[in-house]
Amino acid sequence: MKSTAAQGHIPSPSSAEPPRRGRRLNGASYEHPAAFWIGVALTTIGVLLQLPMYFSARNMHYHLAGMPMTTEMVLGMVIVFAGVGCTFYSLFPRKQEAAARLGDISVAPLDDAPIKPAHIALLAVVAVALVIDAMKPVAFAFLTPGAASEYGLRGPLNPNAHALPIGLYPLAGISGTMVGSFLWGWLGDRIGRRASILLSAIIFIATSCCGTMPEYWMNLVTCFVMGLGVGGLLPITFVLLSETVPRRHRGWMMVLVGSALAGAYIVVSWLAGTWASSAHFGWRLLWLVGIPTGLLLLVLNRWIPESPRFLLQQGRAEEARAVMRRYGARLVESKSEPVVEDWSPAGSARLLGRRYLGLSAAVVLLAISIGTTQYGFQQWMPSNLQRLGLSEVNASTLLRNAAVIGMPLSVPIALLYGFWSSKRTVIMTGALMGVALVTFAVLGDHVVDNRALLYILLVVPVWGISILTSVLAAYTAEVYPTVIRARGSGLSAGATKAGGVFILACVVMAIAAPSIRVTAALGVIPLALALVALMMYGPETRNRQLEKITTRGPRARSRS
């Protein structure tokens, strides 16, 4: 029998906590099943009670600004709060489970298993989840002109208005995503990857009522809460994939699935130019689509089992065995040997400890660059294009086409990450983004003078920001140990949103005008620093077992 040195182990049944009553041994159950579905039903009913007021304004182009809250809306909000609380209770463990001890079943076969239908189903569902998740922050770029017009706010199309700035809208949402990234990172390590994803889905449904709020401050509050779920879902899904997909396919599959983020831009830009335009259902529809998309994610949750590595770390051996069998992993019996994976108690402070400080600095800098570019350059591009003479429909079409043109380029990036080098692919993708941003910073508003050049240049940041987000999310999900992996991914996602909060706060305070030149330049500085830090501290992860990556430390190099 092969030695299982340098492999993680699942505790034997005798050392693990027995399954709780009501929890099925399939990795896809709930702490309190009845409470979960009651919470889903209450949340959905509460949101549906908001819609009569929205449809009553169809003769006013669905403008709700200044209208009083109806009795149905107030009752609906109360029911929504009850539903979300019930769902949270249904997923949160009754108590902290004991950490795993050494056992005699190796988890390494999970890394060497062949690709099974269960893997494909998980990848497909995660891709759908990422599109649904990314639609929320992308929507800000297309709804801000309509929202600013309806509420009479100050913005790029109305810079002299004596009113609150429209920049507060995306700032509230992105601030929520920043908090949610850190909070969900903790939740992912505390209650599990699957439970955290389900919490995001229920929040998507609950906060779709943002599209029915008649006052600007109500929009700000609901968008902040929406951001909590949005910020948490992306990092947790990549953690789940990294701990489930076989190592030979882990890298390229995660990046390829992550490229679905660009699909969110295509969907939202299409909606903005058709059904969500001022000629149809208006900008509020971009929030209301959260009802069917959130329900879709809940329906698909049966194909999202819990991470077997998380289960073994929690001492839930029988569930881990069941999930491994689901993915075609052949269990290998072996006597206990030293476990290479670090199972010591988790703590967010470890991310900034001596061992991971350089790596975490590189991750944070690259994430900040992504955030400043996505929520600065990309966020204000529709408004900037309209300011420079393009119509609402033409601006949306131009950006959608740029995303469509760039999407096939995700395949070679994914293959390079999986079969060439993960570290060098991150650096190369970042450098490509940097070149495009420098060009925009140099040309400024004159970039629209040449429509062909504009198309070519837009492909890189519009598509590239999605693929760079995907590459960073995949990389971060590989380089930290299981016990703090969700926290590490949350740190990366939170830093991305922190970059967005910074650029949007500058816009709100009028420190930096949201012009093409300024927003492009602000994304280049942290990007350059991140690439240098990655070259110094980033480990190679291609085709390596997660336990070996995290044990050998951030400076480890692989020649495989």
N, C-alpha and C positions, 0 to 999 in steps of 0.2 A: 504494500500500500504506500502511496506517496506520502511523504512528510507534509504535514500541514503547518509547518513553521511559517511565521509571518502571515498567518491567516486569522480572521476573527472566528469566534465560536458561538454557537447557540447553546444556552444552558440546557442541561438534560432535564427531562420532565420532573425528576424528583426535586430539582433545585429551583424550579420555576413556580410562579404563582398560578394556582388553578384558575381556569376561565371563570369569569363572573356569570352569574345567572342572567340569562337573556342575551349574552354575547355569543354569537356564532363563531366557530373556529374557521373563518374564511378570510379574515383580515378586512372584511367589508361590512361590518356590523356597526351598531350604535350602542352607547352606554344605556340609553333609555329610548328604545325604538318608538313607542307610542308618543312620547313627549316630542320626539323629533318631527314626526309627521303632523302632529297637532300644531306645532310651531310653524311649520311650512304653510299649513292651511290658513291659520290666523293671519300670518304676514301677507299672504296673497289676497285674502278677502279685504284686509285693511287698505292695501294699495288700490284695489279695484274700486273701493268707495271714493277714491279721489278723482276718478275719471269723469263722472257726470258733469262736474264743473268745467273741466277741460273741453268737453264736447259742446257744452252750452255756449262756448265762445267761438264757435265755428264761423259765425257771421262777422266776427271781428278779427278774422285771420288768426284765431286762437291766441289772442292777446289777453292775458289774465292780470296784468299789472294793475294794482289798485282795487281789485275786486275783493269783497269780504269773504272770509272762510265760511263755508256752509256747514250745517250740522253734520251732514254725512262725512265731510272731510275731517272734522274734529274727532268724530267717532272712529273713523278709519285710522287716524294717527294713534289713538289709544290702543286699538287692536294691533297695529303694527308693532308697537313697543312690547305688547304682551307676547306676540308671536316670536320676535327676535329673542326675548328673554327665555322663552320656553325652549327654543332651539339651542341656545347656548347651554342651558342646563342639561339638555339631552346628550350633549357631546362631551361635556367636561367630566373627567373621572371623579369618582367619589373621594379618592385619596391618591397621594403619590404612590406609585407602585415601586416595589423594590428594584434596584438596579441589578443587572444581570451578573451572575458569577460564572466562572469558567465551567464549561461543560464538555461534552464529547461529540458534538455534531458540528462539523465545519460549515461555514457559510460560503466558503470559496466556490463550491459548485454553482452557486447562483451567478457568479461572474463568468463561469465557463459554460453555462447552459446555452443551447441553441435558441434562436429566435422562434418563439411560439406565437400562436394566435392571441394569447393573453397579452404578450408584449405589444403586438400591433394594435390591439384594442386600447390599451393604456395610452400609447402614443397618439392615437387618433383623438381620444377624449381630451387629453392634455392640450393638443393643438386647438381644439374647439374652445377649451377653457381659456387659453391664452388670448385668442381672438376676442372673446367676450370681455376679458379683463382689460385688454389694451384699448378697446373701443371707448372706455370712459375718459381717460386723459386725452386721447386723440380728438374726442368730440369737442373739447374746449376750443380747438383751433377753428372749428367751423360754426360754433354757435355764438361765439362772442360778438360778431357783428349784429346778429339779430337780437340778442339779449340787450346789447348796448342801445340799440334803437328803441326797443320796447320800453325799457326803463329810463331812457334819456340819460345814459351814463357817458362819462368822458372816456374816449378811446381813440385809436388811430384814425377812425373815420370821422370823429367829432372831437378834436383835441381841445377846443376852446369852451366846452360845456362846463358850467359851474355846478358840477354834481360829483358823486362818488365815481371813482375810476372803475372801468370794467375789469381791470387787472385783478381786483379783489376776488373775482369769480374763480379764475383758475388758481389763484393763490390759495384760496380756501381749500379747494379740492386737492391740490398738490401737497399742501401742509398735512392734510389727512392721510395721503399716501405715505408721506415720510413717517408719521407716527405709526401708521399701520404696518409698515415694513419692519420696524423694530419690534412692535407688539406681536405681530404674527411670527416673527423669528423666535420669540420666547415661547409662544403658543405651540409652534411646530415641534419644539423640543420637549414641551410639557404635556400636551394632550395628543400629539401625533400629527403626521403630515396630512392624512386623509380628513380628520376632523377639522383641521384649520382650513382646508379647501372648502368644505361644506359650509363653514361659517361665512366665508367670503361670498358664496353663492346666495345665502339667505340675505346678506346685507345688500347685494346687488338688487334683489327683488324689493326689499324694503325702501331703499333710497331712490328707486325709480320715480317716486313721488316728487322728486326734485323738479320734474317737468310740469308739475301742477301748482307749484308754490306761487302765490300772487304777489309776494313782497320780495324785494331783493335780498334782505337779510335772511329770509327763510331759505332762499336758494343757497346762500353761503353756508348756513348751518347744515342743511341736508347734503351738500356737496362735500363738506368736511367729513361727515360720517361715511358717505360713499367711498371717500378716499381711503378710509381705514381698511375696508375689504379689498379694494383695488391694489393697495400697496403690499398687502400680504400674500396675495395669491401667486404672483409670478415667482418669487423666490422659493416658495414652498413646493410648487410643482416641479421645479428643477431639482430640488433636493430629492423628491420622491423618485424622479427618473434616474438620477445618479446612483441611487441605492438599489435600483431594481433592474436596470438594463445591463446585460452582459458587457464586460469591460471592452471586448473587441469592437463592439458597436456603440458603446456608451457615448463617446464624443460626438461622432457625426450625427447620430440620431437626435441627441439633445439640441444641437445647433440647428438641424433641419426642422425639428418641431418648433423651435424658437423662432424660426423665420416666419411662422404663422403670424407673428406680431405685425408684419407688414400687411397681412391680410386685413387687419383691423383698420388700417388707413384706407384701404381700398373700399371696404364696406361702408365706413363712415363718410368718406368723400362721395360715394355713390348716393347714400341717403341724403346728404346735404344738398346735392345737386338735383334731387328728384323729390321724394316724399317729404323730406324735412326742409324744403325750401319755403320761402315766404309765400309762394303761390299755392302751396298745398297745406300740410299740417304744421308747418313752422318749426323753429329750432327746438321747441320743447320735445318733439318726437325723438330726438337723439338721446334723451334721458328715459323716455317711456319704453323704449325697446329693451330696457333692463328687466321688464316683467317677463316676456317670453324667453329671453336669453338666460336669465337666472333660473327659471323653471327647467329649461333644457339641460342646464348643467346638473341640476339635482336629479333629473331623470337618468342621466348618464353616469351617476355616481357609483352604480353597481360595478362598473369596470375600473374603479379607482380603489384598489385594495391598499391597506396600510403597508408601509415600508417594512420588509422583513428585518432589516437592520435595526430599525426603531423598535420593533417588537422584541427582538432578542436583547436589546439594550434595556428594555423594560421588564425582562424576565418572562415574557409571554411566549414560551417556547412552542407550545402546540399550535398557536396561531401562526408563528413564524414558519413552522414545518408545512402547514397547509398552504401558505402563500408561496413558499419555495416550490412545492409540488405543482401548484398552479402555473408556475413559470418554467416547468420542466427541469428543475434542479434535482439531481440525484444526490440524496443524502449520503454523506461519507462519515462513517464512525471512526473515531480516533481518540486516543487517550489525551487527557488535558495537557496542553503545552502552554508556554507563556503567550499571552495574547498581545499582539503587536499594537492593535488599535487601542487608543487611549480611552479607557472607560471611566476615568476619574470624574468626580462630580462636575457638572456643567457650570459655567459662569461666563457671562458676557465679557467680563474683564479679561479673560484669557485671550480674547481676540486681539487685544492691544498689549499683551505680555511680550516679553523678550523674544520668545520663540516665533511669534507670528506678527510682530510689529511691522517689519519691512514688507511682508506680503500684504498685510491689511492696509498699509499706507498706499501701496500700488493699486489695490482694489478700490479703495475710497477715492483716490484721485481720478481714476478712469471713470468711476461711477459719477462723480461730480461733473466731469466733462460731458458725459452722456446727458445728464440732467439739464445742464445749461444750454446744450444744443437742442434737445427735444422741447423743452419748455420756454426756450428763448427763440432760437432761430426757427424751428419748425412750428411752434405754437403761433407765432405772429406772421408766418408766411402768407396765409390766406388774406389777412387784413392788409399786409404790405402790398400784395399783388393787386388787390382792389384799390388801394391808395394810388398805385402807379398806373391805373387805368383799366384793369381787367374787371369784367363783371363778376358777380357772385358765382354764377354757373361756370363761367370760363376758368376762374381761379380754381374752383373745386375740380373741374375736369383735368386741368393741367397737372395738379398735384396727384390726382388719382392715376393718371397715365404714367407719371414718373414712378409711382410705387409699382405699377403693373410691369413696367419695363425692367425695373431692378429686381423684381422677385425671383426670376430664374437664376440670378447670380448667387442666390443663397445656396444652391446645390454645390457648386465648386468650393465655396467657403466651408460648408459642412464637411465635405470630403477631405479638404486640407486639414481641418481641425482633427478629424478622426484618424486619418491615415498618414499624415505628414508630421505635423507638430502642433499641439494645442497652444503652447506658449507663443511660438512664432506666428501662428495664425491670428492670435489676439493682437500682437504687435503690428502685423501687416494690415489688418483691418482698421486699426486705430490710425495708422499712418495714412491710409487712403482717405479716411474721413478728414484728417488734418489738412491734406492737400486741397480738398474741395472747400473746406471752410476758409482757408487762407485766400483762395481765389474769390470767394464771395466777399470777403472782407476788403479785398483790393478793389473789386469792381463796384461794390455797393449797389445803388439803385440803377446804375447803367447796365446791369446784367440783363434787364428786360429789353434792351435795345436789340439784342440778337436772340430771337425766339429759339432757334436751334441750340445755341450755346446754353440757354436757360434750361432747356429740357435735359441736356447732358449733365449739367452741373447739379440740377435738382435730384437726379436719380441717386446720387451718392448720399446726401444727407437724409432724404426722405426714406429711401430703402435702407441706407447704411446705418442709420441710427437704430433701426429695428434689429438688423443682423448683429450689430455691435452689442446691443443689449442682450441678445440671445447668447452670443459668444461669452460675454462676461458672466452671465447667469450660469451657463454651463461650467465655466472654469471655476467660479466661486463654489459651486456645489460639489466640486471634486477635491479641493485643496484643504478643507478643514475636516477634523475627525467627526464621527457620527454624533457624539454627545453635544457638539456645538455647531454642527453643520447648518441647521436651520438658522441659528443666530448669525453665523457667518454670511449666509445668503441674505438674511434680513439687513445686515450691516451694508452690504453692497447695494441692495435695493433702496435702503433708507438714504444712503449717500447720493444715489441718483436723484431722489426726490429733493434732497437738501440743495442740490445744484439748481433744481427747478424753483424751489422756494426763494433762493438767493436772487435769481434773475427776475422772477416775478415781483419780489419785494422792491427791487431796484426800479422796475417799471412803475409800480404803484406810487413810490416816493419820488418819481420823476428824476431819479439819479441817472438812469440810462434810458434813452428813447428806444423803443422796440424796433429799430431800423434793421435792415438786412446786414449792413456793415457792422454795427455794434454787436448784435446777437451772434454773428459768426465769429467775431474776434474773441468774445468772452468764452467760447467753447474751446478755442485752440490752446489757451494757456495751461489749464489743468491737464489737457490731453498730452501735451508735450512732456510734462512732469511725470505723468502716469507711465508713459512708454519707457522712460529712463528707469523708473522704479521697477517695472516689470522685468526689464532686462537684468537687473541686479538681483531681485528677490523671487521672481516667479519660478515655480517648479514646473517641470514637464509632467503631464498627466497621461499622455497617450498610451493606451493599451496597458495601463497599470492598475492593479487592484487598489481600491480606495484605502484599505488599511496600510498598504505599503507607502502610498503617497504621503499620508498624514504622519506615519511613524518616522520616516527618514527626515522630515522637517522641510520647511519652505525652500531650503537651498538644495534640496535633493535634485539630482539630474538623472534622467533615464536615457540609456543608449539603445533601448529597444526600438 
